[in-house]
Amino acid sequence: MQQGFVLYKNSTIHYYSFGSGSELLVAFHGYGEDGSSFKILEIELGKKFTIIAIDFPFHGKTSWDNKLIFTENELLQVLQIITPFALQPFHLIGYSMGGRVALYMLQQFSNQIKSLVLIAPDGLHHNIWHKFSTQTAVGNKLFYFTMHYPKWLFILMKMAVTLGLFNKSVYNFVQYYLKEKQSRLQLYNRWTAMRKFNPNLSVLKTIISNKHSSVKILFGKYDKIILTKNGLNFKKGNEAFVTVKEIEAGHQLLKEKHIAEITALYNA
């Protein structure tokens, strides 16, 4: 494993590099994680791929001092600064939030992407709260206010759980990330900075069909946040190019014990 930094505008982007293969595999990590999450792939995939995994803005060792937005063009430019491999078509893998980023990159740069593997990916369903909070001016102002003064949200969510209107697992997930002020402010910065990565599923399905793009998706059967049914819905009409697999696991799929299932997606 190697690490490095690149300067981009006013920011310093940190990245990891694994393996020494002749093909480039770009890896996008999940929320609250960093590029080191993909180190587990090095032994099995490192001979075939050189794996580059950046730390997104407000994650890991990246220092983000630009405007509170990171775009797909900026991401591609950063990759091209890190390695000349990124000037040619490359492979993508995305986990959780990184799956949403990877889907949007396929939508915007389909000619640049050779294949896409998604691990418990966000982005395959329309999250109305995420869209409201990041894609509208009113929603983003309310989001900012709530991250500073969250009490009203906790009360409302608890009432909704009691009435059976809100999934308790999601409630616990939200509680975990919002109970500390620093975590709330990180959530605001991270979601807002990454708001451009908002894939249009209809457009993506057309691109996959027209380009014959290879998309392989791995889900955990017991994942209460990212559901397999969203992948199956996305697959409809593109069965020849989209593969969906479910394993006996929860959301945390980037683990040593699941390496065989992940690497099998590159051998199928």
C-alpha positions as CSV (number, residue, x, y, z in Angstrom):
1,M,0.0,0.0,0.0
2,Q,1.2,3.5,-0.9
3,Q,-0.3,6.9,0.1
4,G,0.1,10.3,-1.4
5,F,-1.3,13.8,-1.6
6,V,-2.1,16.0,-4.6
7,L,-2.8,19.7,-4.6
8,Y,-6.1,20.7,-6.3
9,K,-7.0,24.4,-6.3
10,N,-7.0,25.4,-2.6
11,S,-7.3,21.8,-1.4
12,T,-5.1,18.8,-0.6
13,I,-6.5,15.5,-1.7
14,H,-5.2,12.4,0.0
15,Y,-5.3,9.0,-1.8
16,Y,-4.2,5.4,-1.4
17,S,-2.7,3.1,-4.1
18,F,-2.9,-0.6,-3.9
19,G,-1.5,-3.3,-6.3
20,S,0.6,-2.9,-9.5
21,G,-1.6,-4.3,-12.2
22,S,-1.8,-3.0,-15.8
23,E,-5.4,-1.8,-15.5
24,L,-6.8,1.0,-13.3
25,L,-9.5,0.3,-10.8
26,V,-10.8,3.5,-9.1
27,A,-12.4,2.9,-5.7
28,F,-15.0,5.2,-4.0
29,H,-15.4,4.7,-0.2
30,G,-18.5,4.9,2.0
31,Y,-19.8,7.7,4.2
32,G,-17.5,8.4,7.2
33,E,-14.7,6.1,5.8
34,D,-11.7,6.7,3.6
35,G,-9.8,5.1,0.8
36,S,-8.0,2.6,3.1
37,S,-11.3,0.6,3.2
38,F,-10.1,-1.0,-0.1
39,K,-6.8,-2.3,1.1
40,I,-8.5,-5.7,1.6
41,L,-8.7,-6.0,-2.2
42,E,-5.0,-5.7,-2.8
43,I,-4.0,-9.4,-2.4
44,E,-6.7,-10.8,-4.7
45,L,-6.9,-8.0,-7.3
46,G,-3.6,-6.2,-7.0
47,K,-1.9,-8.3,-9.8
48,K,-4.6,-7.4,-12.3
49,F,-5.3,-3.8,-11.2
50,T,-3.6,-0.7,-9.8
51,I,-6.3,0.4,-7.3
52,I,-6.6,4.2,-6.6
53,A,-8.8,5.2,-3.7
54,I,-9.1,8.9,-2.8
55,D,-10.4,10.3,0.4
56,F,-13.5,12.4,-0.5
57,P,-13.9,16.0,0.8
58,F,-14.4,16.1,4.6
59,H,-13.2,12.5,4.8
60,G,-9.9,10.9,5.9
61,K,-6.8,13.0,5.4
62,T,-8.2,15.2,2.6
63,S,-8.2,18.9,3.4
64,W,-11.0,20.6,1.5
65,D,-10.8,24.4,1.3
66,N,-12.6,25.0,-1.9
67,K,-16.3,25.9,-2.3
68,L,-18.7,23.5,-0.6
69,I,-19.2,21.5,-3.7
70,F,-17.2,18.7,-5.5
71,T,-18.2,18.0,-9.0
72,E,-17.7,15.0,-11.4
73,N,-15.3,17.0,-13.5
74,E,-13.2,17.9,-10.5
75,L,-13.1,14.3,-9.4
76,L,-12.0,13.2,-12.9
77,Q,-9.3,16.0,-12.9
78,V,-8.0,14.8,-9.5
79,L,-7.7,11.2,-10.7
80,Q,-5.8,12.4,-13.8
81,I,-3.4,14.3,-11.6
82,I,-2.8,11.2,-9.4
83,T,-2.2,8.8,-12.3
84,P,-1.8,8.8,-16.1
85,F,-3.9,5.7,-16.1
86,A,-7.0,7.9,-15.6
87,L,-6.5,9.4,-19.0
88,Q,-7.6,6.1,-20.5
89,P,-10.8,4.1,-19.8
90,F,-10.8,2.5,-16.3
91,H,-12.8,0.3,-14.0
92,L,-14.9,1.6,-11.0
93,I,-15.9,0.1,-7.7
94,G,-18.1,2.0,-5.2
95,Y,-19.2,1.1,-1.7
96,S,-22.3,2.6,0.0
97,M,-22.1,6.4,-0.6
98,G,-19.3,5.7,-3.0
99,G,-21.7,3.6,-5.0
100,R,-23.8,6.7,-5.6
101,V,-20.7,8.6,-6.8
102,A,-19.8,5.7,-9.1
103,L,-23.2,5.6,-10.6
104,Y,-23.1,9.3,-11.4
105,M,-19.6,8.9,-12.9
106,L,-20.9,6.2,-15.2
107,Q,-23.8,8.5,-16.2
108,Q,-21.5,11.4,-17.0
109,F,-18.5,9.5,-18.4
110,S,-19.8,6.2,-19.8
111,N,-17.1,6.1,-22.5
112,Q,-14.4,6.4,-19.8
113,I,-15.8,3.5,-17.6
114,K,-14.9,-0.1,-18.6
115,S,-16.9,-1.8,-15.8
116,L,-18.7,-0.9,-12.6
117,V,-18.9,-3.0,-9.4
118,L,-21.2,-1.7,-6.6
119,I,-21.1,-2.9,-3.0
120,A,-24.2,-2.2,-1.0
121,P,-24.6,1.0,-3.0
122,D,-26.5,4.1,-2.2
123,G,-28.1,5.8,-5.3
124,L,-30.4,3.1,-6.6
125,H,-33.5,4.6,-5.0
126,H,-34.8,8.1,-4.7
127,N,-34.2,9.3,-1.1
128,I,-36.6,12.2,-0.8
129,W,-34.9,13.7,2.3
130,H,-31.5,13.6,0.8
131,K,-32.8,15.3,-2.4
132,F,-34.7,17.9,-0.4
133,S,-31.7,18.6,1.8
134,T,-29.0,18.9,-0.9
135,Q,-30.8,19.8,-4.1
136,T,-33.1,22.6,-3.0
137,A,-32.1,26.0,-1.4
138,V,-34.9,25.8,1.2
139,G,-34.1,22.2,2.1
140,N,-30.4,23.0,2.4
141,K,-31.1,25.9,4.8
142,L,-33.3,23.7,6.9
143,F,-30.6,21.0,6.8
144,Y,-28.1,23.6,8.1
145,F,-30.4,24.8,10.8
146,T,-31.2,21.2,11.9
147,M,-27.6,20.2,12.2
148,H,-27.1,23.0,14.6
149,Y,-30.4,22.6,16.4
150,P,-31.5,19.0,16.0
151,K,-33.9,18.5,19.0
152,W,-37.1,19.0,16.9
153,L,-36.0,16.3,14.4
154,F,-35.3,13.8,17.2
155,I,-38.8,14.4,18.7
156,L,-40.5,14.1,15.3
157,M,-38.6,10.9,14.4
158,K,-39.3,9.2,17.7
159,M,-43.0,10.0,17.3
160,A,-43.0,8.5,13.8
161,V,-41.3,5.3,15.0
162,T,-43.9,5.0,17.8
163,L,-46.7,5.3,15.2
164,G,-45.0,2.8,12.9
165,L,-44.4,5.4,10.2
166,F,-40.6,5.2,10.4
167,N,-38.2,2.3,10.3
168,K,-36.6,1.8,13.7
169,S,-33.3,0.6,12.1
170,V,-33.1,3.9,10.1
171,Y,-34.0,5.8,13.2
172,N,-31.1,4.2,15.1
173,F,-28.8,4.8,12.1
174,V,-29.7,8.5,12.1
175,Q,-29.3,8.7,15.9
176,Y,-25.8,7.3,15.7
177,Y,-24.6,9.9,13.2
178,L,-26.5,12.9,14.7
179,K,-26.0,12.6,18.4
180,E,-22.7,14.5,18.5
181,K,-22.5,18.1,17.2
182,Q,-19.2,17.4,15.3
183,S,-20.8,14.5,13.5
184,R,-23.8,16.6,12.5
185,L,-21.6,19.4,11.1
186,Q,-19.6,16.7,9.2
187,L,-22.8,15.3,7.8
188,Y,-23.9,18.7,6.5
189,N,-20.5,19.4,4.9
190,R,-20.2,16.0,3.4
191,W,-23.7,15.8,1.9
192,T,-23.6,19.3,0.7
193,A,-20.2,19.0,-0.9
194,M,-21.1,15.8,-2.7
195,R,-24.6,16.9,-3.8
196,K,-23.8,16.9,-7.5
197,F,-23.5,13.1,-7.4
198,N,-27.2,12.5,-7.9
199,P,-27.7,9.8,-10.6
200,N,-30.7,9.7,-12.8
201,L,-31.7,6.0,-12.9
202,S,-33.7,6.2,-16.1
203,V,-30.8,7.9,-17.9
204,L,-28.4,5.3,-16.5
205,K,-30.5,2.4,-17.6
206,T,-30.5,3.7,-21.2
207,I,-26.8,4.3,-21.1
208,I,-26.1,0.7,-19.8
209,S,-28.4,-0.7,-22.6
210,N,-26.9,1.4,-25.4
211,K,-23.2,1.0,-24.3
212,H,-23.6,-2.6,-23.1
213,S,-22.0,-1.5,-19.8
214,S,-21.1,-4.2,-17.3
215,V,-22.6,-3.4,-13.8
216,K,-22.3,-6.0,-11.0
217,I,-24.0,-5.3,-7.7
218,L,-23.5,-7.0,-4.3
219,F,-26.0,-6.7,-1.4
220,G,-26.2,-7.9,2.1
221,K,-29.4,-9.8,2.8
222,Y,-29.8,-8.3,6.3
223,D,-28.9,-4.7,5.3
224,K,-31.7,-2.5,6.6
225,I,-30.5,0.6,4.9
226,I,-29.5,-0.5,1.3
227,L,-32.1,-3.0,0.1
228,T,-31.6,-5.7,-2.6
229,K,-35.0,-4.9,-4.1
230,N,-33.6,-1.6,-5.4
231,G,-30.9,-3.4,-7.3
232,L,-33.5,-5.9,-8.7
233,N,-35.6,-2.9,-9.9
234,F,-32.6,-1.3,-11.5
235,K,-31.8,-4.6,-13.3
236,K,-35.2,-4.8,-15.0
237,G,-34.8,-4.4,-18.7
238,N,-31.0,-4.7,-18.6
239,E,-30.7,-8.3,-17.4
240,A,-27.9,-8.9,-19.9
241,F,-25.6,-6.3,-18.5
242,V,-26.6,-5.9,-14.8
243,T,-25.9,-8.6,-12.3
244,V,-27.3,-8.6,-8.8
245,K,-26.1,-10.9,-6.0
246,E,-27.2,-11.1,-2.4
247,I,-25.1,-12.7,0.4
248,E,-25.7,-13.6,4.0
249,A,-24.5,-10.3,5.5
250,G,-25.5,-6.8,6.6
251,H,-24.3,-3.5,5.3
252,Q,-20.7,-3.8,6.2
253,L,-19.5,-5.8,3.1
254,L,-16.0,-4.5,2.8
255,K,-14.6,-7.1,5.2
256,E,-12.0,-9.8,4.9
257,K,-14.7,-12.5,5.3
258,H,-16.5,-11.2,2.1
259,I,-13.4,-10.9,-0.1
260,A,-14.3,-14.1,-2.1
261,E,-17.7,-12.8,-2.9
262,I,-16.4,-9.4,-4.0
263,T,-13.5,-10.6,-6.1
264,A,-15.8,-13.2,-7.7
265,L,-17.5,-10.3,-9.4
266,Y,-14.4,-9.7,-11.4
267,N,-14.1,-13.4,-12.4
268,A,-17.7,-14.0,-13.4
